[in-house]
Amino acid sequence: MRNFITANEYFLSVFGQKVYKIALDGGMSCPNRSLDKKGGCIFCSSGGSGEFAQQQCDSVPEQISGAIKLVESKKPRKFIAYFQSYTNTYAPLEYLKSIFVPAISDERICALSIATRPDCLEQSVVDFLGGLNEVKPVFVELGLQTASDATAKIINRGYETAVYLDAVKRLKEAGINVITHVIIGLPGEGKSELMDTIKTFNDSGSDGIKLQLLHVLKDTQLNKMYEKGEYVPLEKRQYIDLLMLALRSLRPGTVVHRMTGDPPKRLLVAPLWPADKKRVLNDITSALKEQFGE
């Protein structure tokens, strides 16, 4: 028996029905790009992980309407407004209010999800998000990726793991649901490093986790490393084995929001097997049955 729950199971228990995430563009950048001039994390594309988001337009409600129109054939009724691209608290508080308040006030939106960095969460912002959470549920997604500060330097993460732990603590104190991003297959990492990262996640008190493979995308520092033979991506079997190891090691009750990534095919360099998402999901489902009997 597995000791974690899936995102679909969790959202069904909270909202009473299936919900859809719609990716929005908050028009922000990332301090890891604008301050150190190194282009951000070595795996991050120019889109800042928001290739599937609505492009910024005149208003958040317009973006919401455009995103909902794309999925209206599925007849969805409840939506989570997902600010995905770049670092979505990397702006003055007044600007954050100008985009998050309209989003959470929209009657079509049942919750707000904000992807950001642990080093971009001033206490005034945490307090503001805590207030929004009293209106509708707020989820904050933090990109930990690894608990190893040595690996963090290699991937140019730009902050120490202690910053992540402090951010989770303050967000939880404000009553906010925290989702942590972890990447499997980072340069130089194997089972031991992954287990250290999962332990750090478990100890942090974060509510949920997103697990994904490290993809090599065009025009990234990782692409240059790959071309020089300095990085070898995981084969599918290697990834699934490590994924199962991580899932078995999660703190009971953890919500697993993602078990694989969805790289934009036009940017994907290596490995190529994730491009066949249906087959990958089928293989993960088979592995889950073997591991957990379901």
NORGICOR-V306920 format. One record per residue. N is the residue number from 1. SS is DSSP state (2 for helix, 1 for strand, 0 for the rest). PHI is phi in whole degrees, -180 to 180 (none if undefined). D_FIRST is the distance of its C-alpha to the first C-alpha in Angstrom with 1 decimal. Layout:
((N	SS	PHI	D_FIRST) (N	SS	PHI	D_FIRST))
This chain:
((1	0	none	0.0) (2	0	-80	3.8) (3	0	-107	6.5) (4	0	-115	9.2) (5	1	-121	10.9) (6	1	-84	13.3) (7	2	-62	17.1) (8	2	-61	17.7) (9	2	-64	15.3) (10	2	-65	17.0) (11	2	-65	20.5) (12	2	-64	20.1) (13	2	-71	19.4) (14	2	-84	22.4) (15	2	-107	24.9) (16	0	78	24.0) (17	0	-165	24.3) (18	0	-67	23.8) (19	0	-120	25.7) (20	1	-119	27.4) (21	1	-87	28.2) (22	1	-115	31.8) (23	1	-83	33.0) (24	1	-118	36.3) (25	0	-111	38.8) (26	0	-85	40.0) (27	0	72	42.8) (28	0	-106	41.9) (29	0	-112	41.9) (30	0	-143	40.2) (31	2	-63	41.9) (32	2	-73	40.6) (33	2	-99	42.9) (34	2	-83	45.8) (35	0	-101	46.3) (36	0	-94	45.7) (37	0	61	47.2) (38	0	-102	44.7) (39	0	89	42.9) (40	0	83	39.7) (41	0	-61	36.5) (42	0	-66	37.1) (43	0	-99	34.5) (44	0	-85	35.6) (45	0	-80	37.7) (46	0	-65	40.7) (47	0	-83	38.7) (48	0	60	36.6) (49	0	67	33.3) (50	0	-122	34.6) (51	0	-64	35.8) (52	0	-104	34.3) (53	0	-83	35.7) (54	0	-65	38.7) (55	0	-74	41.8) (56	0	-61	43.5) (57	0	-134	46.2) (58	0	-64	48.4) (59	0	-151	45.7) (60	2	-63	42.1) (61	2	-57	42.4) (62	2	-67	43.8) (63	2	-62	41.0) (64	2	-61	38.5) (65	2	-62	40.6) (66	2	-66	40.7) (67	2	-69	37.0) (68	2	-65	36.3) (69	2	-60	38.8) (70	2	-68	36.9) (71	0	-116	33.9) (72	2	-65	35.9) (73	2	-65	35.5) (74	2	-84	31.8) (75	0	55	33.2) (76	0	-72	31.1) (77	0	-121	31.9) (78	0	-128	30.3) (79	1	-134	30.5) (80	1	-104	29.5) (81	1	-79	32.5) (82	1	-112	31.3) (83	1	-88	33.8) (84	0	-106	32.6) (85	0	-69	35.6) (86	0	61	36.6) (87	0	-115	36.5) (88	0	-90	36.7) (89	0	-127	38.0) (90	0	-91	40.7) (91	0	-168	43.6) (92	0	-59	45.7) (93	2	-56	44.2) (94	2	-63	46.6) (95	2	-68	45.5) (96	2	-60	41.9) (97	2	-63	42.9) (98	2	-69	44.8) (99	2	-108	41.8) (100	2	-79	38.8) (101	2	-65	40.7) (102	2	-60	41.7) (103	2	-65	38.2) (104	2	-75	36.6) (105	2	-84	39.6) (106	0	-67	39.2) (107	0	-65	38.2) (108	0	-81	36.2) (109	1	-101	33.9) (110	1	-102	31.0) (111	1	-163	30.0) (112	1	-122	31.2) (113	1	-124	29.4) (114	1	-127	31.4) (115	1	-90	30.9) (116	1	-155	32.9) (117	0	-107	33.5) (118	2	-61	33.0) (119	2	-89	36.7) (120	2	-125	37.9) (121	0	-132	36.9) (122	0	-63	39.9) (123	2	-61	39.5) (124	2	-63	41.6) (125	2	-71	39.2) (126	2	-60	36.2) (127	2	-63	38.2) (128	2	-62	39.0) (129	2	-65	35.5) (130	2	-62	34.6) (131	2	-67	37.3) (132	2	-62	36.0) (133	2	-64	32.6) (134	0	-79	34.4) (135	0	-89	35.5) (136	0	-147	32.3) (137	1	-58	29.0) (138	1	-119	29.6) (139	1	-114	27.1) (140	1	-115	28.5) (141	1	-102	27.1) (142	1	-115	28.1) (143	1	-88	28.5) (144	1	-74	27.4) (145	1	70	26.6) (146	0	-152	26.8) (147	0	-88	27.2) (148	0	-83	29.9) (149	2	-68	33.4) (150	2	-67	34.8) (151	2	-66	32.7) (152	2	-58	33.5) (153	2	-69	37.2) (154	2	-63	36.8) (155	0	-88	35.2) (156	0	60	37.7) (157	0	-65	35.2) (158	0	95	38.0) (159	0	-154	36.5) (160	0	-87	34.9) (161	2	-60	31.3) (162	2	-59	32.8) (163	2	-67	33.9) (164	2	-61	30.4) (165	2	-61	29.3) (166	2	-66	32.4) (167	2	-64	31.8) (168	2	-61	28.2) (169	2	-58	29.7) (170	2	-70	32.5) (171	2	-65	30.5) (172	2	-65	28.1) (173	2	-63	31.2) (174	0	-87	32.5) (175	0	83	29.4) (176	0	-94	28.4) (177	1	-77	24.9) (178	1	-112	24.6) (179	1	-119	22.9) (180	1	-109	23.2) (181	1	-92	24.0) (182	1	-130	23.0) (183	1	-107	24.5) (184	1	-98	23.2) (185	0	97	26.1) (186	0	-67	28.8) (187	0	-54	32.0) (188	0	80	31.7) (189	0	-103	28.0) (190	0	-139	25.3) (191	2	-60	22.2) (192	2	-61	23.9) (193	2	-67	25.1) (194	2	-64	21.9) (195	2	-65	20.2) (196	2	-63	23.1) (197	2	-67	22.8) (198	2	-64	19.1) (199	2	-62	20.2) (200	2	-61	23.1) (201	2	-60	21.1) (202	2	-58	18.8) (203	2	-71	22.0) (204	2	-69	23.9) (205	0	92	22.2) (206	0	-58	21.9) (207	0	-80	19.7) (208	1	-137	18.6) (209	1	-142	18.8) (210	1	-118	20.2) (211	1	-110	19.7) (212	1	-154	22.3) (213	1	-76	24.4) (214	0	-78	27.9) (215	0	-99	30.3) (216	1	-95	34.0) (217	1	-109	36.1) (218	0	-59	39.8) (219	0	59	42.3) (220	0	-120	40.0) (221	2	-64	40.5) (222	2	-64	37.4) (223	2	-61	39.2) (224	2	-64	42.2) (225	2	-62	40.1) (226	2	-63	38.5) (227	2	-65	42.0) (228	0	-86	43.3) (229	0	78	40.5) (230	0	-89	39.2) (231	0	-143	35.7) (232	0	-119	33.6) (233	0	-71	30.6) (234	0	-75	27.3) (235	0	-77	26.8) (236	2	-59	23.9) (237	2	-63	22.0) (238	2	-62	22.6) (239	2	-63	21.3) (240	2	-63	18.1) (241	2	-63	17.4) (242	2	-69	18.2) (243	2	-61	16.2) (244	2	-63	12.9) (245	2	-61	14.2) (246	2	-64	14.8) (247	2	-63	11.5) (248	2	-64	9.8) (249	0	-97	12.7) (250	0	-71	12.8) (251	0	-61	13.6) (252	0	-53	11.1) (253	0	91	12.3) (254	0	-62	13.8) (255	1	-93	14.9) (256	1	-96	15.0) (257	1	-89	18.3) (258	1	-160	18.8) (259	0	-117	17.5) (260	0	-156	20.9) (261	0	-88	24.5) (262	0	-135	27.2) (263	0	-68	30.3) (264	0	-65	33.7) (265	0	-61	34.8) (266	0	-68	38.4) (267	0	-107	37.7) (268	1	-71	35.1) (269	1	-104	36.6) (270	1	-165	33.8) (271	0	-70	31.4) (272	0	-89	32.0) (273	2	-62	28.8) (274	2	-67	27.2) (275	2	-65	30.0) (276	0	-92	28.3) (277	2	-63	25.6) (278	2	-61	24.5) (279	2	-68	24.0) (280	2	-60	22.1) (281	2	-64	19.7) (282	2	-63	19.3) (283	2	-67	18.7) (284	2	-67	16.0) (285	2	-61	14.3) (286	2	-63	14.6) (287	2	-65	13.2) (288	2	-63	10.1) (289	2	-64	9.8) (290	2	-67	10.6) (291	2	-78	8.3) (292	2	-121	4.9) (293	0	69	6.6) (294	0	-148	7.9))
